Structures are given as C-alpha cells and as structure tokens.
C-alpha cells in the first residue's frame, strides 16, 4: 500500500495517520479493524499530546479543509 499511495505526511502533524487512512480509502484500499487491543497509551500531565492539544486541533481542521478542497477540485 505504501508503494501505491505513499508514506505518512509528517507535515500533517497530529493528523498524519488520519490523513493516510483517508487517502487509503480514497484509493479503495482494503482496511480491516482488528478486534484486539495492540497498544496501551499512558496519560499523564506531561503528555506531548496534552501540551500540543491546540495545535492538534489545528492539524485536524487543516486536514478537513484539505480533503474538502480535494473533493471540490480546488486542492
């Protein structure tokens, strides 16, 4: 799949994985969800995600705009 649609876009920030999966879907890639938990995440007051939460929101809003622009043919 990486050869077909490319790698994660590091410039997308927090939304890089969502961007990649949406691109997969746009290219009709098969996506399966596993029923098992594979990773646990530890949350604490020094989490990088917590300190970047406002930037993370911006990353996702930029992703939504990018995808809408692509659908409209202007991106």
mmJSON file of the N, C-alpha and C atoms, coordinates in Angstrom:
{"data_MODEL":{"atom_site":{
"group_PDB":["ATOM","ATOM","ATOM","ATOM","ATOM","ATOM","ATOM","ATOM","ATOM","ATOM","ATOM","ATOM","ATOM","ATOM","ATOM","ATOM","ATOM","ATOM","ATOM","ATOM","ATOM","ATOM","ATOM","ATOM","ATOM","ATOM","ATOM","ATOM","ATOM","ATOM","ATOM","ATOM","ATOM","ATOM","ATOM","ATOM","ATOM","ATOM","ATOM","ATOM","ATOM","ATOM","ATOM","ATOM","ATOM","ATOM","ATOM","ATOM","ATOM","ATOM","ATOM","ATOM","ATOM","ATOM","ATOM","ATOM","ATOM","ATOM","ATOM","ATOM","ATOM","ATOM","ATOM","ATOM","ATOM","ATOM","ATOM","ATOM","ATOM","ATOM","ATOM","ATOM","ATOM","ATOM","ATOM","ATOM","ATOM","ATOM","ATOM","ATOM","ATOM","ATOM","ATOM","ATOM","ATOM","ATOM","ATOM","ATOM","ATOM","ATOM","ATOM","ATOM","ATOM","ATOM","ATOM","ATOM","ATOM","ATOM","ATOM","ATOM","ATOM","ATOM","ATOM","ATOM","ATOM","ATOM","ATOM","ATOM","ATOM","ATOM","ATOM","ATOM","ATOM","ATOM","ATOM","ATOM","ATOM","ATOM","ATOM","ATOM","ATOM","ATOM","ATOM","ATOM","ATOM","ATOM","ATOM","ATOM","ATOM","ATOM","ATOM","ATOM","ATOM","ATOM","ATOM","ATOM","ATOM","ATOM","ATOM","ATOM","ATOM","ATOM","ATOM","ATOM","ATOM","ATOM","ATOM","ATOM","ATOM","ATOM","ATOM","ATOM","ATOM","ATOM","ATOM","ATOM","ATOM","ATOM","ATOM","ATOM","ATOM","ATOM","ATOM","ATOM","ATOM","ATOM","ATOM","ATOM","ATOM","ATOM","ATOM","ATOM","ATOM","ATOM","ATOM","ATOM","ATOM","ATOM","ATOM","ATOM","ATOM","ATOM","ATOM","ATOM","ATOM","ATOM","ATOM","ATOM","ATOM","ATOM","ATOM","ATOM","ATOM","ATOM","ATOM","ATOM","ATOM","ATOM","ATOM","ATOM","ATOM","ATOM","ATOM","ATOM","ATOM","ATOM","ATOM","ATOM","ATOM","ATOM","ATOM","ATOM","ATOM","ATOM","ATOM","ATOM","ATOM","ATOM","ATOM","ATOM","ATOM","ATOM","ATOM","ATOM","ATOM"],
"id":[1,2,3,4,5,6,7,8,9,10,11,12,13,14,15,16,17,18,19,20,21,22,23,24,25,26,27,28,29,30,31,32,33,34,35,36,37,38,39,40,41,42,43,44,45,46,47,48,49,50,51,52,53,54,55,56,57,58,59,60,61,62,63,64,65,66,67,68,69,70,71,72,73,74,75,76,77,78,79,80,81,82,83,84,85,86,87,88,89,90,91,92,93,94,95,96,97,98,99,100,101,102,103,104,105,106,107,108,109,110,111,112,113,114,115,116,117,118,119,120,121,122,123,124,125,126,127,128,129,130,131,132,133,134,135,136,137,138,139,140,141,142,143,144,145,146,147,148,149,150,151,152,153,154,155,156,157,158,159,160,161,162,163,164,165,166,167,168,169,170,171,172,173,174,175,176,177,178,179,180,181,182,183,184,185,186,187,188,189,190,191,192,193,194,195,196,197,198,199,200,201,202,203,204,205,206,207,208,209,210,211,212,213,214,215,216,217,218,219,220,221,222,223,224,225],
"type_symbol":["N","C","C","N","C","C","N","C","C","N","C","C","N","C","C","N","C","C","N","C","C","N","C","C","N","C","C","N","C","C","N","C","C","N","C","C","N","C","C","N","C","C","N","C","C","N","C","C","N","C","C","N","C","C","N","C","C","N","C","C","N","C","C","N","C","C","N","C","C","N","C","C","N","C","C","N","C","C","N","C","C","N","C","C","N","C","C","N","C","C","N","C","C","N","C","C","N","C","C","N","C","C","N","C","C","N","C","C","N","C","C","N","C","C","N","C","C","N","C","C","N","C","C","N","C","C","N","C","C","N","C","C","N","C","C","N","C","C","N","C","C","N","C","C","N","C","C","N","C","C","N","C","C","N","C","C","N","C","C","N","C","C","N","C","C","N","C","C","N","C","C","N","C","C","N","C","C","N","C","C","N","C","C","N","C","C","N","C","C","N","C","C","N","C","C","N","C","C","N","C","C","N","C","C","N","C","C","N","C","C","N","C","C","N","C","C","N","C","C","N","C","C","N","C","C"],
"label_atom_id":["N","CA","C","N","CA","C","N","CA","C","N","CA","C","N","CA","C","N","CA","C","N","CA","C","N","CA","C","N","CA","C","N","CA","C","N","CA","C","N","CA","C","N","CA","C","N","CA","C","N","CA","C","N","CA","C","N","CA","C","N","CA","C","N","CA","C","N","CA","C","N","CA","C","N","CA","C","N","CA","C","N","CA","C","N","CA","C","N","CA","C","N","CA","C","N","CA","C","N","CA","C","N","CA","C","N","CA","C","N","CA","C","N","CA","C","N","CA","C","N","CA","C","N","CA","C","N","CA","C","N","CA","C","N","CA","C","N","CA","C","N","CA","C","N","CA","C","N","CA","C","N","CA","C","N","CA","C","N","CA","C","N","CA","C","N","CA","C","N","CA","C","N","CA","C","N","CA","C","N","CA","C","N","CA","C","N","CA","C","N","CA","C","N","CA","C","N","CA","C","N","CA","C","N","CA","C","N","CA","C","N","CA","C","N","CA","C","N","CA","C","N","CA","C","N","CA","C","N","CA","C","N","CA","C","N","CA","C","N","CA","C","N","CA","C","N","CA","C","N","CA","C","N","CA","C","N","CA","C","N","CA","C"],
"label_alt_id":[null,null,null,null,null,null,null,null,null,null,null,null,null,null,null,null,null,null,null,null,null,null,null,null,null,null,null,null,null,null,null,null,null,null,null,null,null,null,null,null,null,null,null,null,null,null,null,null,null,null,null,null,null,null,null,null,null,null,null,null,null,null,null,null,null,null,null,null,null,null,null,null,null,null,null,null,null,null,null,null,null,null,null,null,null,null,null,null,null,null,null,null,null,null,null,null,null,null,null,null,null,null,null,null,null,null,null,null,null,null,null,null,null,null,null,null,null,null,null,null,null,null,null,null,null,null,null,null,null,null,null,null,null,null,null,null,null,null,null,null,null,null,null,null,null,null,null,null,null,null,null,null,null,null,null,null,null,null,null,null,null,null,null,null,null,null,null,null,null,null,null,null,null,null,null,null,null,null,null,null,null,null,null,null,null,null,null,null,null,null,null,null,null,null,null,null,null,null,null,null,null,null,null,null,null,null,null,null,null,null,null,null,null,null,null,null,null,null,null,null,null,null,null,null,null],
"label_comp_id":["UNK","UNK","UNK","UNK","UNK","UNK","UNK","UNK","UNK","UNK","UNK","UNK","UNK","UNK","UNK","UNK","UNK","UNK","UNK","UNK","UNK","UNK","UNK","UNK","UNK","UNK","UNK","UNK","UNK","UNK","UNK","UNK","UNK","UNK","UNK","UNK","UNK","UNK","UNK","UNK","UNK","UNK","UNK","UNK","UNK","UNK","UNK","UNK","UNK","UNK","UNK","UNK","UNK","UNK","UNK","UNK","UNK","UNK","UNK","UNK","UNK","UNK","UNK","UNK","UNK","UNK","UNK","UNK","UNK","UNK","UNK","UNK","UNK","UNK","UNK","UNK","UNK","UNK","UNK","UNK","UNK","UNK","UNK","UNK","UNK","UNK","UNK","UNK","UNK","UNK","UNK","UNK","UNK","UNK","UNK","UNK","UNK","UNK","UNK","UNK","UNK","UNK","UNK","UNK","UNK","UNK","UNK","UNK","UNK","UNK","UNK","UNK","UNK","UNK","UNK","UNK","UNK","UNK","UNK","UNK","UNK","UNK","UNK","UNK","UNK","UNK","UNK","UNK","UNK","UNK","UNK","UNK","UNK","UNK","UNK","UNK","UNK","UNK","UNK","UNK","UNK","UNK","UNK","UNK","UNK","UNK","UNK","UNK","UNK","UNK","UNK","UNK","UNK","UNK","UNK","UNK","UNK","UNK","UNK","UNK","UNK","UNK","UNK","UNK","UNK","UNK","UNK","UNK","UNK","UNK","UNK","UNK","UNK","UNK","UNK","UNK","UNK","UNK","UNK","UNK","UNK","UNK","UNK","UNK","UNK","UNK","UNK","UNK","UNK","UNK","UNK","UNK","UNK","UNK","UNK","UNK","UNK","UNK","UNK","UNK","UNK","UNK","UNK","UNK","UNK","UNK","UNK","UNK","UNK","UNK","UNK","UNK","UNK","UNK","UNK","UNK","UNK","UNK","UNK","UNK","UNK","UNK","UNK","UNK","UNK"],
"label_asym_id":["A","A","A","A","A","A","A","A","A","A","A","A","A","A","A","A","A","A","A","A","A","A","A","A","A","A","A","A","A","A","A","A","A","A","A","A","A","A","A","A","A","A","A","A","A","A","A","A","A","A","A","A","A","A","A","A","A","A","A","A","A","A","A","A","A","A","A","A","A","A","A","A","A","A","A","A","A","A","A","A","A","A","A","A","A","A","A","A","A","A","A","A","A","A","A","A","A","A","A","A","A","A","A","A","A","A","A","A","A","A","A","A","A","A","A","A","A","A","A","A","A","A","A","A","A","A","A","A","A","A","A","A","A","A","A","A","A","A","A","A","A","A","A","A","A","A","A","A","A","A","A","A","A","A","A","A","A","A","A","A","A","A","A","A","A","A","A","A","A","A","A","A","A","A","A","A","A","A","A","A","A","A","A","A","A","A","A","A","A","A","A","A","A","A","A","A","A","A","A","A","A","A","A","A","A","A","A","A","A","A","A","A","A","A","A","A","A","A","A","A","A","A","A","A","A"],
"label_entity_id":["1","1","1","1","1","1","1","1","1","1","1","1","1","1","1","1","1","1","1","1","1","1","1","1","1","1","1","1","1","1","1","1","1","1","1","1","1","1","1","1","1","1","1","1","1","1","1","1","1","1","1","1","1","1","1","1","1","1","1","1","1","1","1","1","1","1","1","1","1","1","1","1","1","1","1","1","1","1","1","1","1","1","1","1","1","1","1","1","1","1","1","1","1","1","1","1","1","1","1","1","1","1","1","1","1","1","1","1","1","1","1","1","1","1","1","1","1","1","1","1","1","1","1","1","1","1","1","1","1","1","1","1","1","1","1","1","1","1","1","1","1","1","1","1","1","1","1","1","1","1","1","1","1","1","1","1","1","1","1","1","1","1","1","1","1","1","1","1","1","1","1","1","1","1","1","1","1","1","1","1","1","1","1","1","1","1","1","1","1","1","1","1","1","1","1","1","1","1","1","1","1","1","1","1","1","1","1","1","1","1","1","1","1","1","1","1","1","1","1","1","1","1","1","1","1"],
"label_seq_id":[1,1,1,2,2,2,3,3,3,4,4,4,5,5,5,6,6,6,7,7,7,8,8,8,9,9,9,10,10,10,11,11,11,12,12,12,13,13,13,14,14,14,15,15,15,16,16,16,17,17,17,18,18,18,19,19,19,20,20,20,21,21,21,22,22,22,23,23,23,24,24,24,25,25,25,26,26,26,27,27,27,28,28,28,29,29,29,30,30,30,31,31,31,32,32,32,33,33,33,34,34,34,35,35,35,36,36,36,37,37,37,38,38,38,39,39,39,40,40,40,41,41,41,42,42,42,43,43,43,44,44,44,45,45,45,46,46,46,47,47,47,48,48,48,49,49,49,50,50,50,51,51,51,52,52,52,53,53,53,54,54,54,55,55,55,56,56,56,57,57,57,58,58,58,59,59,59,60,60,60,61,61,61,62,62,62,63,63,63,64,64,64,65,65,65,66,66,66,67,67,67,68,68,68,69,69,69,70,70,70,71,71,71,72,72,72,73,73,73,74,74,74,75,75,75],
"pdbx_PDB_ins_code":[null,null,null,null,null,null,null,null,null,null,null,null,null,null,null,null,null,null,null,null,null,null,null,null,null,null,null,null,null,null,null,null,null,null,null,null,null,null,null,null,null,null,null,null,null,null,null,null,null,null,null,null,null,null,null,null,null,null,null,null,null,null,null,null,null,null,null,null,null,null,null,null,null,null,null,null,null,null,null,null,null,null,null,null,null,null,null,null,null,null,null,null,null,null,null,null,null,null,null,null,null,null,null,null,null,null,null,null,null,null,null,null,null,null,null,null,null,null,null,null,null,null,null,null,null,null,null,null,null,null,null,null,null,null,null,null,null,null,null,null,null,null,null,null,null,null,null,null,null,null,null,null,null,null,null,null,null,null,null,null,null,null,null,null,null,null,null,null,null,null,null,null,null,null,null,null,null,null,null,null,null,null,null,null,null,null,null,null,null,null,null,null,null,null,null,null,null,null,null,null,null,null,null,null,null,null,null,null,null,null,null,null,null,null,null,null,null,null,null,null,null,null,null,null,null],
"Cartn_x":[0.83,0.0,0.876,1.987,2.875,3.417,3.725,4.198,3.116,1.876,0.75,0.345,0.251,-0.269,0.738,1.875,2.897,2.926,3.804,4.019,3.203,3.282,2.645,3.26,2.453,2.922,3.247,4.526,4.944,4.535,4.391,3.99,2.551,1.777,0.378,0.238,1.353,1.303,0.521,-0.304,-1.073,-2.029,-2.417,-3.416,-2.783,-1.469,-0.787,-1.371,-1.719,-2.265,-3.69,-4.503,-5.86,-5.815,-4.913,-4.736,-4.388,-3.48,-3.041,-4.183,-4.939,-6.051,-7.157,-7.41,-8.391,-7.917,-6.623,-6.068,-6.197,-5.966,-6.167,-7.6,-8.515,-9.93,-10.258,-9.701,-9.938,-9.409,-8.389,-7.797,-8.33,-9.441,-10.113,-9.23,-8.347,-7.537,-8.421,-8.125,-8.867,-8.314,-9.203,-8.817,-9.59,-8.882,-9.505,-9.223,-10.2,-10.023,-9.835,-8.824,-8.558,-9.371,-9.892,-10.697,-9.85,-8.561,-7.688,-7.041,-6.808,-6.049,-4.571,-3.888,-2.48,-1.54,-2.059,-1.23,-2.025,-1.372,-1.949,-1.221,-1.946,-1.366,-1.421,-0.333,-0.262,-0.518,-1.481,-1.813,-1.329,-0.685,-0.201,-0.067,0.207,0.189,1.304,2.312,3.403,3.312,2.166,1.997,2.232,2.988,3.229,1.897,0.988,-0.324,-1.098,-1.027,-1.737,-1.209,0.088,0.702,0.545,0.243,0.045,-1.419,-2.336,-3.743,-4.3,-3.949,-4.475,-3.881,-2.623,-2.003,-2.62,-2.937,-3.555,-4.907,-5.69,-6.986,-6.773,-5.797,-5.472,-5.077,-4.295,-3.881,-5.102,-6.057,-7.258,-8.145,-8.27,-9.054,-8.416,-7.092,-6.394,-6.604,-6.621,-6.861,-8.27,-9.254,-10.631,-10.726,-10.112,-10.129,-9.441,-8.305,-7.561,-8.413,-9.07,-9.889,-11.109,-11.731,-12.873,-12.43,-11.293,-10.777,-10.477,-9.934,-9.642,-10.944,-11.962,-13.247,-13.886,-13.664,-14.221,-13.368,-12.196,-11.326,-10.464,-10.368,-9.562,-8.326,-7.949,-6.798,-5.863],
"Cartn_y":[-1.186,0.0,1.253,1.225,2.39,2.689,1.641,1.852,2.484,2.175,2.659,4.09,4.417,5.746,6.628,6.076,6.878,6.68,7.41,7.31,8.35,8.279,9.277,10.641,11.676,13.044,13.642,13.688,14.197,15.652,16.393,17.797,17.944,16.865,16.915,16.937,16.821,16.877,15.719,16.039,15.006,14.242,14.843,14.202,13.32,13.077,12.333,10.95,10.25,8.908,8.946,9.882,10.024,10.395,11.302,11.697,10.482,9.656,8.486,7.486,7.235,6.288,6.824,8.122,8.696,8.567,8.76,8.584,7.13,6.208,4.776,4.527,5.073,4.881,5.471,6.649,7.286,6.43,5.612,4.746,3.306,3.14,1.84,0.739,1.097,0.098,-0.641,-1.887,-2.664,-2.351,-1.996,-1.674,-2.596,-3.286,-4.165,-3.635,-3.734,-3.359,-4.629,-4.622,-5.778,-5.686,-6.803,-6.773,-6.685,-6.903,-6.937,-5.575,-5.282,-4.087,-4.424,-3.614,-3.881,-2.938,-1.787,-0.772,-0.127,0.106,0.886,2.219,3.261,4.599,5.085,5.635,6.155,7.656,8.117,9.536,10.118,11.281,11.977,13.454,14.279,15.732,16.235,15.424,15.843,15.261,14.676,14.096,15.148,14.761,15.628,16.041,15.091,15.372,16.417,16.335,17.282,18.697,18.828,20.152,20.719,19.849,20.294,20.262,20.201,19.996,21.068,22.329,23.372,23.222,22.857,22.618,21.389,20.379,19.167,19.482,20.313,20.714,21.408,22.285,22.964,21.955,20.942,19.917,19.221,18.854,18.161,19.089,20.342,21.285,21.506,21.587,21.721,20.487,19.323,18.088,18.088,18.476,18.522,19.482,20.644,21.614,21.055,20.41,19.83,18.802,17.922,16.877,17.47,18.473,19.122,19.833,20.514,21.186,20.174,19.026,17.984,17.491,17.286,16.827,17.867,19.121,20.206,20.497,19.861,20.064,21.299,21.87,23.095,22.868,21.619,21.391,20.449],
"Cartn_z":[0.0,0.0,0.0,0.732,0.756,-0.645,-1.409,-2.775,-3.64,-3.346,-4.15,-3.816,-2.526,-2.159,-1.44,-1.09,-0.426,1.077,1.689,3.137,3.882,5.191,6.046,5.766,5.806,5.609,6.967,7.303,8.608,8.807,7.713,7.814,8.286,8.259,8.69,10.212,10.916,12.379,12.973,13.942,14.64,13.739,12.636,11.777,10.695,10.781,9.723,9.494,10.555,10.378,9.815,10.277,9.756,8.281,7.92,6.525,5.676,6.15,5.396,5.222,6.28,6.166,5.262,5.289,4.37,2.928,2.706,1.363,0.928,1.831,1.526,1.075,1.821,1.494,0.124,-0.18,-1.479,-2.628,-2.358,-3.376,-3.281,-2.573,-2.446,-1.873,-0.965,-0.28,0.723,0.916,1.905,3.294,4.206,5.575,6.512,7.362,8.352,9.744,10.609,12.009,12.825,13.647,14.489,15.774,16.252,17.478,18.75,18.635,19.803,20.075,21.336,21.717,21.525,20.731,20.454,21.195,21.604,22.246,23.375,24.476,25.561,25.605,25.918,25.981,27.412,27.866,29.233,29.195,29.957,30.018,31.339,31.25,32.437,32.103,33.086,32.865,31.953,31.674,30.793,29.386,29.042,27.707,26.621,25.614,24.465,23.826,23.694,23.088,23.877,25.161,26.014,25.814,25.732,25.58,24.172,23.23,21.849,21.45,22.385,22.051,21.123,21.32,20.442,19.039,18.944,17.626,16.964,17.769,17.243,16.604,17.252,16.697,15.359,15.29,14.024,12.944,13.317,12.354,11.752,12.604,12.112,11.289,11.674,10.885,9.517,9.474,8.196,7.319,7.936,7.19,6.596,7.38,6.881,5.695,5.827,4.725,3.485,3.68,2.562,1.82,2.557,1.931,1.242,1.831,1.187,-0.088,-0.051,-1.242,-2.354,-1.974,-2.968,-3.624,-2.828,-3.366,-4.282,-3.963,-4.772,-6.008,-6.077,-7.211,-7.126,-5.942,-5.8,-4.954,-4.745,-3.89,-4.422],
"occupancy":[1.0,1.0,1.0,1.0,1.0,1.0,1.0,1.0,1.0,1.0,1.0,1.0,1.0,1.0,1.0,1.0,1.0,1.0,1.0,1.0,1.0,1.0,1.0,1.0,1.0,1.0,1.0,1.0,1.0,1.0,1.0,1.0,1.0,1.0,1.0,1.0,1.0,1.0,1.0,1.0,1.0,1.0,1.0,1.0,1.0,1.0,1.0,1.0,1.0,1.0,1.0,1.0,1.0,1.0,1.0,1.0,1.0,1.0,1.0,1.0,1.0,1.0,1.0,1.0,1.0,1.0,1.0,1.0,1.0,1.0,1.0,1.0,1.0,1.0,1.0,1.0,1.0,1.0,1.0,1.0,1.0,1.0,1.0,1.0,1.0,1.0,1.0,1.0,1.0,1.0,1.0,1.0,1.0,1.0,1.0,1.0,1.0,1.0,1.0,1.0,1.0,1.0,1.0,1.0,1.0,1.0,1.0,1.0,1.0,1.0,1.0,1.0,1.0,1.0,1.0,1.0,1.0,1.0,1.0,1.0,1.0,1.0,1.0,1.0,1.0,1.0,1.0,1.0,1.0,1.0,1.0,1.0,1.0,1.0,1.0,1.0,1.0,1.0,1.0,1.0,1.0,1.0,1.0,1.0,1.0,1.0,1.0,1.0,1.0,1.0,1.0,1.0,1.0,1.0,1.0,1.0,1.0,1.0,1.0,1.0,1.0,1.0,1.0,1.0,1.0,1.0,1.0,1.0,1.0,1.0,1.0,1.0,1.0,1.0,1.0,1.0,1.0,1.0,1.0,1.0,1.0,1.0,1.0,1.0,1.0,1.0,1.0,1.0,1.0,1.0,1.0,1.0,1.0,1.0,1.0,1.0,1.0,1.0,1.0,1.0,1.0,1.0,1.0,1.0,1.0,1.0,1.0,1.0,1.0,1.0,1.0,1.0,1.0,1.0,1.0,1.0,1.0,1.0,1.0,1.0,1.0,1.0,1.0,1.0,1.0],
"B_iso_or_equiv":[0.0,0.0,0.0,0.0,0.0,0.0,0.0,0.0,0.0,0.0,0.0,0.0,0.0,0.0,0.0,0.0,0.0,0.0,0.0,0.0,0.0,0.0,0.0,0.0,0.0,0.0,0.0,0.0,0.0,0.0,0.0,0.0,0.0,0.0,0.0,0.0,0.0,0.0,0.0,0.0,0.0,0.0,0.0,0.0,0.0,0.0,0.0,0.0,0.0,0.0,0.0,0.0,0.0,0.0,0.0,0.0,0.0,0.0,0.0,0.0,0.0,0.0,0.0,0.0,0.0,0.0,0.0,0.0,0.0,0.0,0.0,0.0,0.0,0.0,0.0,0.0,0.0,0.0,0.0,0.0,0.0,0.0,0.0,0.0,0.0,0.0,0.0,0.0,0.0,0.0,0.0,0.0,0.0,0.0,0.0,0.0,0.0,0.0,0.0,0.0,0.0,0.0,0.0,0.0,0.0,0.0,0.0,0.0,0.0,0.0,0.0,0.0,0.0,0.0,0.0,0.0,0.0,0.0,0.0,0.0,0.0,0.0,0.0,0.0,0.0,0.0,0.0,0.0,0.0,0.0,0.0,0.0,0.0,0.0,0.0,0.0,0.0,0.0,0.0,0.0,0.0,0.0,0.0,0.0,0.0,0.0,0.0,0.0,0.0,0.0,0.0,0.0,0.0,0.0,0.0,0.0,0.0,0.0,0.0,0.0,0.0,0.0,0.0,0.0,0.0,0.0,0.0,0.0,0.0,0.0,0.0,0.0,0.0,0.0,0.0,0.0,0.0,0.0,0.0,0.0,0.0,0.0,0.0,0.0,0.0,0.0,0.0,0.0,0.0,0.0,0.0,0.0,0.0,0.0,0.0,0.0,0.0,0.0,0.0,0.0,0.0,0.0,0.0,0.0,0.0,0.0,0.0,0.0,0.0,0.0,0.0,0.0,0.0,0.0,0.0,0.0,0.0,0.0,0.0,0.0,0.0,0.0,0.0,0.0,0.0],
"pdbx_formal_charge":[null,null,null,null,null,null,null,null,null,null,null,null,null,null,null,null,null,null,null,null,null,null,null,null,null,null,null,null,null,null,null,null,null,null,null,null,null,null,null,null,null,null,null,null,null,null,null,null,null,null,null,null,null,null,null,null,null,null,null,null,null,null,null,null,null,null,null,null,null,null,null,null,null,null,null,null,null,null,null,null,null,null,null,null,null,null,null,null,null,null,null,null,null,null,null,null,null,null,null,null,null,null,null,null,null,null,null,null,null,null,null,null,null,null,null,null,null,null,null,null,null,null,null,null,null,null,null,null,null,null,null,null,null,null,null,null,null,null,null,null,null,null,null,null,null,null,null,null,null,null,null,null,null,null,null,null,null,null,null,null,null,null,null,null,null,null,null,null,null,null,null,null,null,null,null,null,null,null,null,null,null,null,null,null,null,null,null,null,null,null,null,null,null,null,null,null,null,null,null,null,null,null,null,null,null,null,null,null,null,null,null,null,null,null,null,null,null,null,null,null,null,null,null,null,null],
"auth_seq_id":[1,1,1,2,2,2,3,3,3,4,4,4,5,5,5,6,6,6,7,7,7,8,8,8,9,9,9,10,10,10,11,11,11,12,12,12,13,13,13,14,14,14,15,15,15,16,16,16,17,17,17,18,18,18,19,19,19,20,20,20,21,21,21,22,22,22,23,23,23,24,24,24,25,25,25,26,26,26,27,27,27,28,28,28,29,29,29,30,30,30,31,31,31,32,32,32,33,33,33,34,34,34,35,35,35,36,36,36,37,37,37,38,38,38,39,39,39,40,40,40,41,41,41,42,42,42,43,43,43,44,44,44,45,45,45,46,46,46,47,47,47,48,48,48,49,49,49,50,50,50,51,51,51,52,52,52,53,53,53,54,54,54,55,55,55,56,56,56,57,57,57,58,58,58,59,59,59,60,60,60,61,61,61,62,62,62,63,63,63,64,64,64,65,65,65,66,66,66,67,67,67,68,68,68,69,69,69,70,70,70,71,71,71,72,72,72,73,73,73,74,74,74,75,75,75],
"auth_comp_id":["UNK","UNK","UNK","UNK","UNK","UNK","UNK","UNK","UNK","UNK","UNK","UNK","UNK","UNK","UNK","UNK","UNK","UNK","UNK","UNK","UNK","UNK","UNK","UNK","UNK","UNK","UNK","UNK","UNK","UNK","UNK","UNK","UNK","UNK","UNK","UNK","UNK","UNK","UNK","UNK","UNK","UNK","UNK","UNK","UNK","UNK","UNK","UNK","UNK","UNK","UNK","UNK","UNK","UNK","UNK","UNK","UNK","UNK","UNK","UNK","UNK","UNK","UNK","UNK","UNK","UNK","UNK","UNK","UNK","UNK","UNK","UNK","UNK","UNK","UNK","UNK","UNK","UNK","UNK","UNK","UNK","UNK","UNK","UNK","UNK","UNK","UNK","UNK","UNK","UNK","UNK","UNK","UNK","UNK","UNK","UNK","UNK","UNK","UNK","UNK","UNK","UNK","UNK","UNK","UNK","UNK","UNK","UNK","UNK","UNK","UNK","UNK","UNK","UNK","UNK","UNK","UNK","UNK","UNK","UNK","UNK","UNK","UNK","UNK","UNK","UNK","UNK","UNK","UNK","UNK","UNK","UNK","UNK","UNK","UNK","UNK","UNK","UNK","UNK","UNK","UNK","UNK","UNK","UNK","UNK","UNK","UNK","UNK","UNK","UNK","UNK","UNK","UNK","UNK","UNK","UNK","UNK","UNK","UNK","UNK","UNK","UNK","UNK","UNK","UNK","UNK","UNK","UNK","UNK","UNK","UNK","UNK","UNK","UNK","UNK","UNK","UNK","UNK","UNK","UNK","UNK","UNK","UNK","UNK","UNK","UNK","UNK","UNK","UNK","UNK","UNK","UNK","UNK","UNK","UNK","UNK","UNK","UNK","UNK","UNK","UNK","UNK","UNK","UNK","UNK","UNK","UNK","UNK","UNK","UNK","UNK","UNK","UNK","UNK","UNK","UNK","UNK","UNK","UNK","UNK","UNK","UNK","UNK","UNK","UNK"],
"auth_asym_id":["A","A","A","A","A","A","A","A","A","A","A","A","A","A","A","A","A","A","A","A","A","A","A","A","A","A","A","A","A","A","A","A","A","A","A","A","A","A","A","A","A","A","A","A","A","A","A","A","A","A","A","A","A","A","A","A","A","A","A","A","A","A","A","A","A","A","A","A","A","A","A","A","A","A","A","A","A","A","A","A","A","A","A","A","A","A","A","A","A","A","A","A","A","A","A","A","A","A","A","A","A","A","A","A","A","A","A","A","A","A","A","A","A","A","A","A","A","A","A","A","A","A","A","A","A","A","A","A","A","A","A","A","A","A","A","A","A","A","A","A","A","A","A","A","A","A","A","A","A","A","A","A","A","A","A","A","A","A","A","A","A","A","A","A","A","A","A","A","A","A","A","A","A","A","A","A","A","A","A","A","A","A","A","A","A","A","A","A","A","A","A","A","A","A","A","A","A","A","A","A","A","A","A","A","A","A","A","A","A","A","A","A","A","A","A","A","A","A","A","A","A","A","A","A","A"],
"auth_atom_id":["N","CA","C","N","CA","C","N","CA","C","N","CA","C","N","CA","C","N","CA","C","N","CA","C","N","CA","C","N","CA","C","N","CA","C","N","CA","C","N","CA","C","N","CA","C","N","CA","C","N","CA","C","N","CA","C","N","CA","C","N","CA","C","N","CA","C","N","CA","C","N","CA","C","N","CA","C","N","CA","C","N","CA","C","N","CA","C","N","CA","C","N","CA","C","N","CA","C","N","CA","C","N","CA","C","N","CA","C","N","CA","C","N","CA","C","N","CA","C","N","CA","C","N","CA","C","N","CA","C","N","CA","C","N","CA","C","N","CA","C","N","CA","C","N","CA","C","N","CA","C","N","CA","C","N","CA","C","N","CA","C","N","CA","C","N","CA","C","N","CA","C","N","CA","C","N","CA","C","N","CA","C","N","CA","C","N","CA","C","N","CA","C","N","CA","C","N","CA","C","N","CA","C","N","CA","C","N","CA","C","N","CA","C","N","CA","C","N","CA","C","N","CA","C","N","CA","C","N","CA","C","N","CA","C","N","CA","C","N","CA","C","N","CA","C","N","CA","C","N","CA","C","N","CA","C","N","CA","C","N","CA","C"],
"pdbx_PDB_model_num":[1,1,1,1,1,1,1,1,1,1,1,1,1,1,1,1,1,1,1,1,1,1,1,1,1,1,1,1,1,1,1,1,1,1,1,1,1,1,1,1,1,1,1,1,1,1,1,1,1,1,1,1,1,1,1,1,1,1,1,1,1,1,1,1,1,1,1,1,1,1,1,1,1,1,1,1,1,1,1,1,1,1,1,1,1,1,1,1,1,1,1,1,1,1,1,1,1,1,1,1,1,1,1,1,1,1,1,1,1,1,1,1,1,1,1,1,1,1,1,1,1,1,1,1,1,1,1,1,1,1,1,1,1,1,1,1,1,1,1,1,1,1,1,1,1,1,1,1,1,1,1,1,1,1,1,1,1,1,1,1,1,1,1,1,1,1,1,1,1,1,1,1,1,1,1,1,1,1,1,1,1,1,1,1,1,1,1,1,1,1,1,1,1,1,1,1,1,1,1,1,1,1,1,1,1,1,1,1,1,1,1,1,1,1,1,1,1,1,1,1,1,1,1,1,1]
}}}
